[in-house]
Amino acid sequence: MDIAAMSVIMNQAQVKQQASIAVMDKALNQAETQSSDMIKMLESSMEPHLGSSIDIKA
């Protein structure tokens, strides 16, 4: 195998790796956005007065 072919193969592998990292970075950012949105939704749906008292009369 000559040096030129080896260089092309190495560059192709590097491009594939960079593309894979870019896709993973996008997925991570999307997951972070979804989780923060879920936390905001859960916080807004909470009712702090619920569970503060118990009716024990029979």
N, CA, C and O atoms as a GROMACS GRO file, in nm:
protein
  232
    1MET      N    1   0.086  -0.117   0.000
    1MET     CA    2   0.000   0.000   0.000
    1MET      C    3   0.090   0.123   0.000
    1MET      O    4   0.182   0.133   0.080
    2ASP      N    5   0.063   0.214  -0.089
    2ASP     CA    6   0.147   0.334  -0.095
    2ASP      C    7   0.100   0.441   0.003
    2ASP      O    8  -0.008   0.430   0.062
    3ILE      N    9   0.181   0.541   0.020
    3ILE     CA   10   0.156   0.646   0.120
    3ILE      C   11   0.031   0.727   0.085
    3ILE      O   12  -0.044   0.763   0.175
    4ALA      N   13   0.009   0.754  -0.041
    4ALA     CA   14  -0.108   0.833  -0.082
    4ALA      C   15  -0.238   0.761  -0.046
    4ALA      O   16  -0.331   0.823   0.006
    5ALA      N   17  -0.245   0.633  -0.073
    5ALA     CA   18  -0.365   0.556  -0.041
    5ALA      C   19  -0.386   0.549   0.110
    5ALA      O   20  -0.499   0.559   0.159
    6MET      N   21  -0.277   0.533   0.183
    6MET     CA   22  -0.287   0.527   0.328
    6MET      C   23  -0.334   0.662   0.383
    6MET      O   24  -0.412   0.666   0.479
    7SER      N   25  -0.289   0.770   0.324
    7SER     CA   26  -0.330   0.903   0.368
    7SER      C   27  -0.480   0.924   0.344
    7SER      O   28  -0.549   0.981   0.428
    8VAL      N   29  -0.529   0.879   0.228
    8VAL     CA   30  -0.671   0.892   0.197
    8VAL      C   31  -0.754   0.811   0.296
    8VAL      O   32  -0.856   0.859   0.346
    9ILE      N   33  -0.712   0.691   0.324
    9ILE     CA   34  -0.786   0.605   0.418
    9ILE      C   35  -0.788   0.668   0.558
    9ILE      O   36  -0.892   0.667   0.624
   10MET      N   37  -0.676   0.722   0.601
   10MET     CA   38  -0.670   0.785   0.734
   10MET      C   39  -0.759   0.909   0.739
   10MET      O   40  -0.826   0.933   0.840
   11ASN      N   41  -0.762   0.987   0.633
   11ASN     CA   42  -0.846   1.106   0.630
   11ASN      C   43  -0.994   1.068   0.630
   11ASN      O   44  -1.076   1.134   0.695
   12GLN      N   45  -1.029   0.963   0.558
   12GLN     CA   46  -1.169   0.918   0.557
   12GLN      C   47  -1.211   0.871   0.695
   12GLN      O   48  -1.322   0.899   0.740
   13ALA      N   49  -1.122   0.801   0.763
   13ALA     CA   50  -1.153   0.756   0.899
   13ALA      C   51  -1.170   0.874   0.992
   13ALA      O   52  -1.257   0.873   1.080
   14GLN      N   53  -1.088   0.976   0.975
   14GLN     CA   54  -1.099   1.095   1.058
   14GLN      C   55  -1.231   1.169   1.033
   14GLN      O   56  -1.294   1.216   1.127
   15VAL      N   57  -1.271   1.179   0.909
   15VAL     CA   58  -1.399   1.244   0.875
   15VAL      C   59  -1.515   1.166   0.935
   15VAL      O   60  -1.608   1.227   0.989
   16LYS      N   61  -1.511   1.034   0.927
   16LYS     CA   62  -1.617   0.952   0.986
   16LYS      C   63  -1.625   0.973   1.136
   16LYS      O   64  -1.733   0.984   1.193
   17GLN      N   65  -1.509   0.980   1.200
   17GLN     CA   66  -1.505   1.001   1.345
   17GLN      C   67  -1.560   1.139   1.381
   17GLN      O   68  -1.636   1.151   1.477
   18GLN      N   69  -1.523   1.241   1.307
   18GLN     CA   70  -1.574   1.375   1.334
   18GLN      C   71  -1.725   1.383   1.313
   18GLN      O   72  -1.794   1.449   1.390
   19ALA      N   73  -1.775   1.317   1.212
   19ALA     CA   74  -1.920   1.315   1.188
   19ALA      C   75  -1.992   1.244   1.301
   19ALA      O   76  -2.098   1.287   1.346
   20SER      N   77  -1.935   1.134   1.345
   20SER     CA   78  -1.995   1.059   1.455
   20SER      C   79  -2.000   1.143   1.583
   20SER      O   80  -2.099   1.142   1.655
   21ILE      N   81  -1.893   1.214   1.610
   21ILE     CA   82  -1.888   1.299   1.729
   21ILE      C   83  -1.989   1.412   1.717
   21ILE      O   84  -2.054   1.448   1.816
   22ALA      N   85  -2.004   1.468   1.598
   22ALA     CA   86  -2.102   1.576   1.578
   22ALA      C   87  -2.244   1.526   1.602
   22ALA      O   88  -2.324   1.597   1.662
   23VAL      N   89  -2.275   1.407   1.555
   23VAL     CA   90  -2.408   1.350   1.575
   23VAL      C   91  -2.432   1.323   1.723
   23VAL      O   92  -2.540   1.351   1.775
   24MET      N   93  -2.333   1.269   1.791
   24MET     CA   94  -2.347   1.243   1.934
   24MET      C   95  -2.364   1.373   2.012
   24MET      O   96  -2.442   1.378   2.108
   25ASP      N   97  -2.294   1.478   1.973
   25ASP     CA   98  -2.306   1.607   2.039
   25ASP      C   99  -2.446   1.664   2.022
   25ASP      O  100  -2.504   1.719   2.117
   26LYS      N  101  -2.501   1.650   1.903
   26LYS     CA  102  -2.639   1.697   1.878
   26LYS      C  103  -2.739   1.618   1.962
   26LYS      O  104  -2.832   1.675   2.019
   27ALA      N  105  -2.720   1.488   1.970
   27ALA     CA  106  -2.810   1.403   2.050
   27ALA      C  107  -2.802   1.441   2.198
   27ALA      O  108  -2.904   1.444   2.267
   28LEU      N  109  -2.682   1.468   2.246
   28LEU     CA  110  -2.664   1.508   2.385
   28LEU      C  111  -2.732   1.640   2.413
   28LEU      O  112  -2.800   1.655   2.515
   29ASN      N  113  -2.716   1.736   2.324
   29ASN     CA  114  -2.781   1.866   2.342
   29ASN      C  115  -2.932   1.852   2.342
   29ASN      O  116  -3.001   1.916   2.421
   30GLN      N  117  -2.985   1.769   2.254
   30GLN     CA  118  -3.129   1.748   2.248
   30GLN      C  119  -3.179   1.680   2.376
   30GLN      O  120  -3.285   1.717   2.428
   31ALA      N  121  -3.106   1.584   2.427
   31ALA     CA  122  -3.145   1.517   2.551
   31ALA      C  123  -3.143   1.614   2.668
   31ALA      O  124  -3.231   1.610   2.754
   32GLU      N  125  -3.044   1.702   2.673
   32GLU     CA  126  -3.036   1.801   2.780
   32GLU      C  127  -3.155   1.897   2.773
   32GLU      O  128  -3.212   1.933   2.875
   33THR      N  129  -3.190   1.939   2.652
   33THR     CA  130  -3.304   2.029   2.635
   33THR      C  131  -3.433   1.961   2.677
   33THR      O  132  -3.516   2.021   2.746
   34GLN      N  133  -3.451   1.837   2.637
   34GLN     CA  134  -3.573   1.764   2.673
   34GLN      C  135  -3.581   1.742   2.824
   34GLN      O  136  -3.689   1.754   2.882
   35SER      N  137  -3.469   1.711   2.886
   35SER     CA  138  -3.473   1.687   3.030
   35SER      C  139  -3.501   1.816   3.107
   35SER      O  140  -3.574   1.815   3.206
   36SER      N  141  -3.443   1.927   3.063
   36SER     CA  142  -3.472   2.054   3.132
   36SER      C  143  -3.618   2.094   3.111
   36SER      O  144  -3.681   2.148   3.203
   37ASP      N  145  -3.672   2.069   2.993
   37ASP     CA  146  -3.814   2.097   2.970
   37ASP      C  147  -3.902   2.008   3.057
   37ASP      O  148  -4.004   2.053   3.109
   38MET      N  149  -3.864   1.883   3.073
   38MET     CA  150  -3.941   1.791   3.157
   38MET      C  151  -3.937   1.836   3.303
   38MET      O  152  -4.038   1.830   3.372
   39ILE      N  153  -3.821   1.881   3.349
   39ILE     CA  154  -3.810   1.929   3.487
   39ILE      C  155  -3.898   2.052   3.508
   39ILE      O  156  -3.966   2.062   3.609
   40LYS      N  157  -3.896   2.145   3.412
   40LYS     CA  158  -3.981   2.264   3.423
   40LYS      C  159  -4.128   2.225   3.426
   40LYS      O  160  -4.205   2.282   3.503
   41MET      N  161  -4.167   2.129   3.343
   41MET     CA  162  -4.306   2.086   3.340
   41MET      C  163  -4.346   2.022   3.473
   41MET      O  164  -4.455   2.048   3.524
   42LEU      N  165  -4.258   1.939   3.528
   42LEU     CA  166  -4.289   1.875   3.656
   42LEU      C  167  -4.297   1.977   3.769
   42LEU      O  168  -4.382   1.966   3.857
   43GLU      N  169  -4.207   2.075   3.766
   43GLU     CA  170  -4.210   2.178   3.870
   43GLU      C  171  -4.337   2.261   3.862
   43GLU      O  172  -4.392   2.299   3.965
   44SER      N  173  -4.384   2.289   3.742
   44SER     CA  174  -4.504   2.371   3.728
   44SER      C  175  -4.631   2.293   3.762
   44SER      O  176  -4.733   2.353   3.795
   45SER      N  177  -4.626   2.161   3.756
   45SER     CA  178  -4.745   2.082   3.785
   45SER      C  179  -4.758   2.046   3.933
   45SER      O  180  -4.859   1.991   3.975
   46MET      N  181  -4.655   2.077   4.010
   46MET     CA  182  -4.660   2.042   4.153
   46MET      C  183  -4.753   2.136   4.228
   46MET      O  184  -4.760   2.255   4.198
   47GLU      N  185  -4.823   2.083   4.324
   47GLU     CA  186  -4.909   2.163   4.411
   47GLU      C  187  -4.853   2.150   4.553
   47GLU      O  188  -4.870   2.045   4.616
   48PRO      N  189  -4.788   2.254   4.604
   48PRO     CA  190  -4.716   2.242   4.731
   48PRO      C  191  -4.805   2.218   4.852
   48PRO      O  192  -4.757   2.166   4.953
   49HIS      N  193  -4.934   2.253   4.845
   49HIS     CA  194  -5.020   2.232   4.960
   49HIS      C  195  -5.069   2.088   4.973
   49HIS      O  196  -5.118   2.050   5.080
   50LEU      N  197  -5.056   2.009   4.869
   50LEU     CA  198  -5.102   1.870   4.876
   50LEU      C  199  -5.010   1.789   4.967
   50LEU      O  200  -4.888   1.798   4.957
   51GLY      N  201  -5.068   1.710   5.055
   51GLY     CA  202  -4.991   1.624   5.143
   51GLY      C  203  -4.944   1.692   5.270
   51GLY      O  204  -4.873   1.631   5.350
   52SER      N  205  -4.982   1.818   5.290
   52SER     CA  206  -4.934   1.890   5.408
   52SER      C  207  -5.018   1.858   5.531
   52SER      O  208  -4.975   1.883   5.644
   53SER      N  209  -5.137   1.804   5.511
   53SER     CA  210  -5.220   1.767   5.625
   53SER      C  211  -5.287   1.632   5.597
   53SER      O  212  -5.309   1.593   5.482
   54ILE      N  213  -5.318   1.563   5.707
   54ILE     CA  214  -5.382   1.432   5.698
   54ILE      C  215  -5.511   1.435   5.778
   54ILE      O  216  -5.511   1.477   5.894
   55ASP      N  217  -5.619   1.390   5.718
   55ASP     CA  218  -5.749   1.383   5.789
   55ASP      C  219  -5.756   1.245   5.853
   55ASP      O  220  -5.768   1.144   5.783
   56ILE      N  221  -5.749   1.241   5.987
   56ILE     CA  222  -5.748   1.111   6.056
   56ILE      C  223  -5.878   1.084   6.132
   56ILE      O  224  -5.885   0.992   6.214
   57LYS      N  225  -5.981   1.164   6.106
   57LYS     CA  226  -6.111   1.141   6.172
   57LYS      C  227  -6.178   1.019   6.110
   57LYS      O  228  -6.174   0.999   5.988
   58ALA      N  229  -6.240   0.940   6.195
   58ALA     CA  230  -6.306   0.822   6.144
   58ALA      C  231  -6.455   0.834   6.156
   58ALA      O  232  -6.528   0.742   6.117
   0.00000   0.00000   0.00000
